[in-house]
Amino acid sequence: MKKYYGTDIYVQSAGVRNDMEIDGFSIAVCDEIGVELSRHRTRSFEEMQEWGDDLSGFDLVIALSPASQRMALELTRFYHLDVEYWPILDPTGLGEGREEKLNSYRQARDQIRTRIKERFGD
């Protein structure tokens, strides 16, 4: 989002859990399109709030997994948030060799990029 819209849209990334490292394959395929993830850190919705992001200030949560959709819908009990679920391929565990794995991650990356452009325009 930040690559395409800069500061026109305020974006934060959060997930259900914050105890995971950013996957090296994600870093590699995002680097291919000029998106730098190596310094990115995962964070949960709760941690995001602890760091000062008030969820009531957001208009939209885009969930990329059923678990994040459930969490986002739970948050709508407390905040007025629209929730969209984008069923994106989960590339973890797919492919035998490095190139097959990278191709799975590229497919997921491209699905996200397509959805972003469809939803928010060029």
Buried (B, 14 or more C-beta within 10 A) or exposed (E): BEEBEEEEEEEEBBBBBBEEEBBEBBBBBBEEEEBEBEEEEBBBBBBBBEEEBEBEEBEEBBBBBEEBBBBBBEBEEEEEBEBEBBEBBEBEEBBEEEEEBBBBBBBBBBBBBEBBEEEEEE
